[in-house]
Amino acid sequence: MKNFILSTLKYLAAMFLATGLFVFAMFIFLVAAGSFLSEEAVVVKDGAALILDLSFNISDSPRMVSPAQWLEDSLEQGRPPQLHLKKVIDSLDRAAEDDRVSSLFIKGSLISDNYGSSFSALQEVRAAIERFRGSGKPVIAYLVNPTLRDYFLTSAAETMILNPYGLVQLKGLAANPVFFGNALKKYGVGVQVYKVGDFKSAVERFTSDRMSPASVLQMEVLLGSLWETILQDVAENRRLEIEELRDLSDTVAVFDAEKALESGLVDELGYLDEVITKLTGIAGYDEAVESFTQVKFIDYVGEDNGWAKQLVKGSTPQIAVVYAEGVIVNGEGNPQRAGGDRLARELRKARNDEEVKAIVLRVNSPGGSALAAEIIEHEVMLAGKEKPVVVSMGGYAASGGYWISANAETIFAEEMTITGSIGVFGIAPNIQKIANDHGVTFDGVKTSPYADIFTFARPKSPEELAKFQVLADWIYEKFVGKVADGRGLTVEQVGEIAGGRVWTGKDALEIGLVDEIGGLNEAVREAAALAGLGENWRVVQMPEESDMDRLLRLLLEGGRKSEPLSSHDPLSSVTRLMREEWALLKTFNDPQGIYAQLPFNLRF
């Protein structure tokens, strides 16, 4: 009887708790819905300065928020504010031609999340800023303590003003991969590996405490190529010689305000109130805000429903942009992971839609599951038989990201895209030692010699590892063959540039892995040309953002109007690093245990 009463009380308590949470969620939902439905239209006053606050993540794909994702992000204080790349560059291009907009004011510091705000994406935004300048309207950037990404982007401005106590970092690029080899050994976790490609060094993080000579070589070449592009772009905008800029980086690296001004890295020193006075002289004074006449970029983006109008059915012909962003995983994935089944379904939908005349596959992925990549690539092949398929590479289109790109009719990349990495690997962890050290043992029987080949209870035998290596060799052979067929190369030619070697988009153009240097809009225009559409076409994004998606996004981002708190303290940085590495481990869900993925989780 006592147990019955206790069980009943527990049940009632759980029911009341669930009901309370549901009522609370519905209350928040209805409040946000009311705000969503009653939101007033943004008014852009004549002469307004467009304020581009960089305190957000520039993703490649529009943000889709499921109810589960909304709850998870809310409980964990959410992901950072986000705008997708095409919306950013289209809004800047629209503002350049908008007679109401007098100027562009850039401030704040970029956020990078889940492969967002990549240098490749920043190249596209820089180009849009330069087009804005080309309209004859002034562009002013205000810097306080800019990161290299911030400085690279804002160097496209006509006037760069630095806080008198600010610092400019132009110290070069460095990458410091994390290695778990010693830690896994210390705690008794065994790891066996199999791979194809001398440069496919992804397995090193689980087996070693340092980079291999091959990994060091390719990293040096990769960073060198990226750094050269940064220096070239900055030197051109700052009217400096590239060798002069390189010497400044090598000898000074971190510039105080006076040194930055003296070296030509900025145009003026000043405080924010002085910048506001300058902008008031350009845009005029608005009594309503007691400052210069202005419109926030996030509001200006929302004012234009052009992107949403392009989603209206019946607007033909259409070019579908399908996004593959994040690590490629088996199954559905999520907003941060490119699920093979989900992407295949979107490509299939675009292929079967008679209104869609061409497809642009936007890839911003370091790769992942080989099986999932093949599922996606098969749909790319089927679509290509019926309509033009163009690939636009973002920050990353490497390994599995290149796998799904190789058979497109035309491949675009930015100079700073990280691509290639044609190779495969697999890992076979086991917990025998850590289990035995804690008094846990394993035993069993089997009907066949290899019945327990996938067990985690013991290390693989040499014979078992040999079978996995045969599988890896087979997948690699298929990978190379697909690249050869798609790029019109021989298997031998692909073999010379494969082996897991990573390339920048600039170098990939020279060796035939990509066709053109250009961004997403260039890829869209190429798709329109290949489909013979002239100027009569519309862009649709897939998947489409529904009213529920917009409402959930409002719920998630409604409290983020202000600039996010900075978290540059050492503890937050280390915690974030370990969380990202753990999240990466969770993406290893290929049922065959074979992965086509970048050999490192690259961080600058």
C-alpha positions in Angstrom: 0.0 0.0 0.0 2.8 2.4 0.9 4.5 1.7 -2.4 1.3 2.3 -4.3 0.8 5.7 -2.6 4.4 6.7 -3.3 4.1 5.7 -6.9 0.8 7.6 -7.2 2.3 10.7 -5.7 5.4 10.5 -8.0 3.0 10.1 -11.0 0.9 13.1 -9.9 4.0 15.3 -9.3 5.4 14.4 -12.7 2.0 15.2 -14.3 1.8 18.6 -12.6 5.3 19.4 -13.5 4.8 18.5 -17.2 1.5 20.5 -17.2 3.2 23.5 -15.7 6.0 23.4 -18.2 3.5 23.1 -21.0 1.5 26.1 -19.8 4.6 28.1 -19.4 5.8 27.2 -22.9 2.4 28.1 -24.4 2.4 31.4 -22.6 5.8 32.3 -24.1 4.7 31.0 -27.4 1.5 33.2 -27.5 3.4 36.3 -26.4 5.9 35.8 -29.2 3.2 35.0 -31.6 1.4 38.3 -30.7 4.7 40.1 -31.2 5.2 38.3 -34.5 1.8 39.1 -35.8 1.7 42.7 -34.6 5.2 43.7 -35.6 5.3 47.1 -37.2 6.9 47.7 -40.6 10.3 49.3 -40.5 10.4 52.9 -41.7 13.7 53.9 -43.4 13.9 57.7 -43.3 15.6 59.6 -46.1 19.3 60.0 -45.6 19.6 57.1 -43.1 22.9 55.5 -42.3 22.7 51.8 -42.5 24.2 50.3 -39.3 25.9 47.0 -39.8 26.6 45.6 -36.3 28.8 42.5 -36.9 27.8 40.9 -33.6 26.3 37.8 -35.3 27.3 34.6 -37.0 27.2 34.6 -40.8 25.9 31.2 -41.7 25.6 29.9 -45.3 22.1 28.5 -44.8 19.0 30.1 -43.4 18.3 29.1 -39.8 15.6 26.5 -39.4 14.5 26.0 -35.8 12.6 22.9 -34.7 10.6 22.9 -31.4 13.2 20.6 -29.9 16.0 22.9 -31.0 14.2 25.9 -29.6 13.9 24.2 -26.2 17.5 23.0 -26.2 18.9 26.4 -27.2 16.7 28.2 -24.7 17.9 26.0 -21.9 21.5 26.4 -22.9 21.2 30.2 -23.5 20.9 29.4 -27.2 23.2 29.8 -30.2 24.5 33.2 -31.2 22.4 35.6 -33.4 22.6 34.6 -37.0 22.0 35.9 -40.5 22.6 33.8 -43.6 25.0 34.9 -46.2 22.7 35.6 -49.2 20.5 37.8 -47.1 23.5 39.8 -46.0 25.0 40.4 -49.4 21.6 40.9 -51.1 20.6 43.5 -48.5 23.9 45.4 -48.9 23.4 45.4 -52.7 19.9 46.6 -52.3 21.1 49.4 -49.9 23.6 50.5 -52.5 20.8 51.4 -54.9 18.3 52.6 -52.2 18.0 56.4 -52.4 16.9 56.5 -48.7 20.3 55.1 -47.5 23.1 57.6 -47.4 25.9 55.6 -46.0 27.1 52.4 -44.3 28.4 52.3 -40.7 30.1 49.0 -39.6 30.9 48.2 -36.0 31.0 45.3 -33.6 32.8 42.0 -33.7 32.0 38.9 -35.7 30.9 35.6 -34.1 31.9 32.2 -35.7 29.7 29.2 -35.0 29.4 25.9 -36.8 31.7 26.8 -39.7 30.0 30.2 -40.0 31.7 33.6 -40.6 34.4 31.8 -42.6 37.0 33.8 -44.5 35.4 32.6 -47.7 32.0 34.1 -46.6 33.8 37.3 -45.5 35.2 37.6 -49.0 31.7 37.6 -50.4 30.6 40.2 -47.9 33.7 42.3 -48.6 32.8 42.3 -52.3 29.3 43.5 -51.4 30.8 46.3 -49.3 33.0 47.3 -52.1 30.0 47.4 -54.5 28.3 49.7 -51.9 31.3 52.0 -52.0 31.1 51.9 -55.8 27.7 53.6 -55.6 29.4 56.7 -54.2 28.1 56.4 -50.7 30.6 56.6 -47.8 31.5 53.5 -45.8 32.8 54.0 -42.2 34.0 51.3 -39.9 34.6 51.8 -36.2 37.0 49.4 -34.5 37.7 48.9 -30.8 39.6 45.6 -30.5 39.1 43.8 -33.9 40.0 40.2 -34.5 41.7 39.3 -37.8 38.3 38.4 -39.2 36.9 41.8 -38.2 39.8 43.6 -39.7 39.8 41.6 -42.9 36.1 42.4 -43.4 36.2 46.1 -42.4 39.3 46.8 -44.4 36.9 47.1 -47.3 35.5 50.3 -45.8 36.4 53.7 -47.1 37.3 55.1 -43.7 38.5 53.0 -40.8 38.4 54.6 -37.4 40.1 52.9 -34.4 39.5 53.6 -30.7 42.6 55.4 -29.3 43.1 52.5 -26.9 42.3 49.8 -29.4 44.6 47.2 -30.9 44.8 45.8 -34.4 46.0 42.2 -34.8 47.7 41.4 -38.0 49.9 38.6 -36.7 49.2 35.9 -39.2 47.4 32.6 -39.1 48.0 29.7 -36.7 46.2 26.5 -36.2 46.5 24.3 -33.0 44.7 21.0 -33.4 43.7 19.2 -30.2 45.2 15.7 -29.6 43.6 13.1 -27.3 46.0 10.2 -27.9 47.8 10.4 -24.5 44.5 11.1 -22.6 42.8 8.0 -24.2 45.8 5.9 -23.3 45.9 7.2 -19.8 42.3 6.3 -19.2 42.5 3.0 -20.8 40.6 3.6 -24.1 42.3 1.8 -27.0 42.1 3.2 -30.5 43.0 1.4 -33.7 42.8 3.2 -37.1 42.7 2.5 -40.8 43.0 5.1 -43.5 43.9 5.8 -47.1 46.0 8.8 -48.0 49.3 10.0 -46.5 47.7 13.4 -45.7 44.5 11.9 -44.2 45.7 12.8 -40.7 42.3 13.0 -39.0 43.0 9.8 -37.0 46.1 11.4 -35.4 44.0 13.3 -32.9 43.0 9.9 -31.3 46.3 8.1 -31.5 49.1 10.7 -31.1 50.1 13.8 -29.2 51.3 15.8 -32.2 51.0 16.4 -35.9 52.7 14.1 -38.4 55.3 15.5 -40.9 52.7 15.1 -43.7 50.1 17.0 -41.6 52.6 19.8 -40.8 53.4 20.1 -44.5 49.9 20.4 -45.7 48.9 22.8 -42.9 51.8 25.1 -43.6 50.9 25.2 -47.3 47.2 25.7 -46.6 47.7 28.5 -44.0 50.3 30.1 -46.3 47.9 30.3 -49.1 45.1 31.7 -47.0 47.4 34.3 -45.4 48.6 35.4 -48.8 45.0 36.0 -49.9 44.3 38.0 -46.7 47.4 40.1 -47.2 46.6 40.7 -50.9 43.0 41.8 -50.2 43.9 44.0 -47.2 46.9 45.6 -49.1 44.7 46.5 -52.0 42.1 48.1 -49.9 44.5 50.0 -47.7 46.6 51.1 -50.6 49.7 49.4 -49.3 52.3 47.1 -50.9 51.8 43.4 -50.0 55.4 43.1 -49.0 55.1 46.1 -46.8 52.1 44.6 -45.1 53.9 41.2 -44.7 56.9 42.9 -43.1 54.6 44.8 -40.7 53.0 41.5 -39.7 56.3 39.8 -39.2 57.9 42.6 -37.2 55.0 44.2 -35.3 52.1 41.8 -35.4 49.9 43.5 -32.7 49.6 47.3 -33.3 48.6 49.8 -30.7 46.4 52.7 -32.0 49.2 55.1 -32.8 51.3 52.4 -34.6 48.2 51.2 -36.6 47.6 54.8 -37.7 51.2 55.4 -38.6 51.4 52.1 -40.5 48.3 53.0 -42.6 46.2 50.1 -41.2 43.5 52.7 -40.1 42.6 56.2 -41.3 41.8 57.9 -38.0 41.7 57.5 -34.2 38.6 58.5 -32.3 35.9 57.6 -29.8 32.4 56.6 -30.6 30.9 60.0 -29.9 33.3 61.5 -32.5 32.2 58.9 -35.0 28.5 59.7 -34.2 29.2 63.4 -34.9 30.8 62.5 -38.3 27.8 60.3 -39.2 25.4 63.1 -38.1 27.1 65.3 -40.7 26.4 62.7 -43.4 23.0 61.4 -42.4 21.5 64.4 -40.5 20.0 64.5 -37.0 17.0 62.5 -36.0 15.2 63.8 -32.9 13.3 60.5 -32.5 16.5 58.7 -31.6 18.5 61.7 -30.5 21.3 60.7 -32.8 22.1 60.5 -36.5 19.3 59.3 -38.9 19.8 55.6 -39.0 18.4 52.1 -39.7 19.8 48.9 -38.2 20.9 46.3 -40.6 18.8 43.6 -39.0 15.7 45.9 -39.4 16.6 46.8 -43.0 17.0 43.1 -43.8 13.5 42.5 -42.4 12.0 45.3 -44.3 12.7 43.6 -47.6 10.4 40.7 -48.2 12.0 40.0 -51.5 13.5 36.7 -50.3 10.2 35.6 -48.9 8.4 36.7 -52.0 10.7 34.4 -54.0 9.3 31.5 -52.0 5.7 32.0 -53.4 4.6 29.0 -55.4 3.7 29.7 -59.0 6.6 32.1 -59.5 8.4 30.4 -62.4 11.0 29.6 -63.5 12.9 29.0 -60.3 16.4 28.3 -59.2 16.6 26.2 -56.0 19.4 26.8 -53.6 19.9 23.7 -51.4 22.3 24.0 -48.4 24.7 21.4 -47.1 26.2 23.0 -44.0 28.0 21.4 -41.1 29.4 17.9 -40.7 27.8 15.3 -43.0 26.0 12.7 -40.8 23.9 9.6 -41.5 20.2 10.1 -41.2 18.3 13.4 -40.8 20.9 15.5 -39.1 19.8 18.8 -37.5 20.3 22.6 -38.1 24.0 22.2 -37.4 24.6 18.9 -39.1 24.1 18.0 -42.8 21.9 14.9 -42.7 22.3 12.6 -45.7 18.7 11.5 -45.8 17.4 15.1 -45.4 19.6 16.6 -48.1 18.9 13.8 -50.5 15.2 14.4 -50.0 15.5 18.2 -50.7 17.5 17.5 -53.8 14.9 15.0 -54.9 12.2 17.5 -54.3 14.0 20.1 -56.4 14.6 17.6 -59.2 10.9 16.6 -59.3 9.6 20.1 -59.1 8.8 21.3 -62.7 9.0 24.9 -61.7 12.7 24.4 -60.6 14.8 24.8 -63.7 18.3 24.6 -62.1 19.8 23.7 -58.7 22.6 25.4 -56.8 24.1 23.2 -54.1 25.8 25.4 -51.5 28.4 23.4 -49.6 29.9 24.5 -46.3 31.0 21.2 -44.9 34.3 19.5 -43.8 32.7 16.2 -44.8 31.8 13.3 -42.5 30.1 10.0 -43.1 31.1 8.5 -46.4 27.8 6.6 -46.7 25.8 9.8 -46.2 28.0 11.7 -48.7 27.2 9.0 -51.3 23.5 9.2 -50.6 23.6 12.9 -51.3 25.9 12.6 -54.3 23.6 10.0 -55.9 20.8 12.6 -55.8 23.1 15.2 -57.3 23.9 12.8 -60.2 20.1 12.1 -60.8 19.3 15.8 -60.7 22.1 16.6 -63.1 20.6 14.3 -65.7 17.4 16.5 -65.8 18.6 20.1 -65.1 21.8 22.1 -64.4 23.4 21.5 -61.0 26.0 24.1 -59.9 28.0 23.9 -56.7 28.9 27.0 -54.7 31.6 26.2 -52.1 31.6 28.2 -48.9 34.2 28.2 -46.2 34.6 24.4 -46.5 33.9 21.8 -49.1 36.4 19.2 -48.2 36.5 15.4 -48.2 32.8 14.4 -48.0 32.0 18.0 -48.8 34.0 17.5 -52.1 32.5 14.1 -52.6 29.0 15.6 -53.0 30.3 18.4 -55.2 32.5 16.6 -57.7 29.8 15.7 -60.3 28.2 19.1 -60.5 28.2 20.8 -64.0 30.1 23.8 -62.7 31.9 24.3 -59.3 32.5 27.7 -57.9 34.7 28.4 -54.9 36.2 31.4 -53.2 40.0 31.8 -53.1 39.9 31.0 -49.3 37.6 28.0 -49.6 39.1 24.9 -48.0 38.5 22.0 -50.3 40.0 18.7 -51.6 41.0 16.3 -48.8 40.1 13.3 -51.1 40.8 10.4 -48.7 39.0 8.3 -46.1 39.7 6.9 -42.6 38.1 4.9 -39.8 38.6 4.5 -36.1 38.0 1.4 -34.0 37.9 2.3 -30.2 37.8 -0.3 -27.5 37.3 -0.1 -23.7 39.0 -3.4 -22.7 41.7 -1.8 -20.5 39.5 0.8 -18.8 36.9 -1.9 -18.1 39.5 -4.4 -16.8 41.1 -1.7 -14.6 37.7 -1.3 -12.9 37.0 -5.0 -12.5 34.8 -5.4 -15.6 35.5 -8.3 -18.0 33.9 -9.6 -21.1 33.2 -13.1 -22.3 31.0 -14.8 -24.9 30.5 -17.2 -27.7 30.1 -16.8 -31.5 29.1 -18.9 -34.5 31.6 -17.4 -36.9 35.2 -16.1 -36.7 34.1 -12.5 -37.4 30.7 -12.4 -35.7 31.9 -9.8 -33.1 34.1 -7.8 -35.4 32.3 -4.6 -34.4 32.6 -5.1 -30.6 34.0 -2.3 -28.4 35.0 -4.9 -25.7 38.4 -5.7 -27.1 41.0 -4.5 -29.7 40.6 -5.7 -33.3 42.9 -8.6 -34.4 45.3 -8.0 -37.2 43.0 -10.1 -39.5 40.0 -7.9 -38.5 41.9 -4.7 -39.1 42.9 -6.0 -42.5 39.3 -6.4 -43.5 38.5 -2.8 -42.4 41.5 -1.6 -44.4 40.2 -3.4 -47.5 36.9 -1.6 -47.0 38.6 1.7 -46.6 40.7 1.0 -49.8 37.5 0.2 -51.7 35.7 3.4 -50.6 38.8 5.5 -51.5 38.9 3.9 -54.9 35.3 4.8 -55.4 35.9 8.3 -54.2 38.8 8.8 -56.6 36.7 7.4 -59.5 33.8 9.7 -58.8 36.2 12.7 -58.8 37.8 11.5 -62.0 34.4 11.1 -63.8 33.1 14.4 -62.5 36.1 16.5 -63.3 37.1 14.9 -66.5 40.4 13.7 -65.2 42.1 10.4 -65.2 42.3 8.3 -62.1 46.1 8.8 -62.1 45.7 12.6 -62.3 43.3 12.5 -59.3 45.7 10.2 -57.4 48.4 12.9 -57.6 46.2 15.5 -55.9 44.3 13.2 -53.6 45.7 11.2 -50.7 43.8 13.4 -48.3 45.6 16.6 -49.3 43.8 19.8 -48.5 43.7 22.7 -50.9 42.5 26.3 -50.9 40.0 27.3 -53.6 42.7 29.4 -55.3 45.0 26.3 -55.6 42.1 24.0 -56.4 41.3 26.1 -59.5 44.9 25.5 -60.8 44.7 21.7 -60.3 41.2 21.3 -61.8 39.1 20.6 -58.7 37.0 23.7 -59.2 36.0 25.7 -62.3 35.5 29.3 -61.2 36.4 31.7 -58.4 33.2 33.3 -57.2 30.5 33.3 -54.6 26.9 32.2 -54.2 25.4 34.9 -56.4 27.8 34.1 -59.2 26.8 30.4 -58.9 23.1 31.3 -59.1 23.7 33.4 -62.2 25.7 30.6 -63.8 22.8 28.2 -63.1 20.4 30.6 -64.7 22.6 30.8 -67.8 23.0 27.1 -68.1 19.2 26.7 -67.9 18.8 29.4 -70.5 16.6 31.5 -68.3 17.8 35.0 -69.3 16.8 37.4 -66.6 13.4 35.9 -65.9 13.8 33.7 -62.9 13.5 33.6 -59.1 15.5 32.0 -56.3 13.9 29.6 -53.8 15.7 28.2 -50.8 15.2 24.6 -49.7 13.9 23.7 -47.3 11.5 26.6 -47.2 11.0 28.6 -44.0 7.4 28.2 -42.8 5.5 30.6 -40.5 6.1 28.2 -37.6 9.9 28.3 -38.4 9.8 32.1 -38.3 7.8 32.1 -35.1 10.2 29.7 -33.4 13.2 31.8 -34.6 11.5 34.9 -33.1 11.1 33.0 -29.8 14.8 32.0 -29.9 16.2 35.3 -31.0 13.7 37.8 -29.5 15.8 38.5 -26.5 19.0 39.1 -28.5 18.4 42.7 -29.6 21.5 43.9 -27.7 25.1 43.0 -28.4 26.0 39.6 -26.8 28.4 39.4 -23.9 32.0 38.7 -24.8 33.5 35.4 -23.6 37.2 35.8 -24.3 38.2 34.7 -20.8 40.5 31.6 -20.8 38.0 29.3 -19.0 35.2 30.0 -21.5 37.6 29.5 -24.4 38.8 26.2 -23.1 35.3 25.0 -22.3 34.0 26.0 -25.7 36.9 24.2 -27.4 36.3 21.0 -25.5 32.6 21.2 -26.1 33.2 21.6 -29.9 35.5 18.6 -29.9 33.0 16.5 -28.1 30.3 17.5 -30.4 32.5 16.5 -33.4 33.0 13.1 -31.9 29.2 12.7 -31.7 29.0 13.1 -35.5 30.8 9.8 -36.1 27.6 7.8 -36.9 28.5 6.1 -40.2 27.2 2.5 -39.9 30.2 1.3 -41.8 32.7 3.3 -39.7 34.3 5.0 -42.8 34.6 8.7 -42.9 35.5 11.3 -45.6 36.3 14.2 -43.4 38.9 17.0 -43.0 42.0 15.8 -41.2 41.6 18.5 -38.6 38.9 20.7 -37.0 40.5 23.9 -38.3 40.5 26.9 -36.0 42.4 30.1 -36.5 
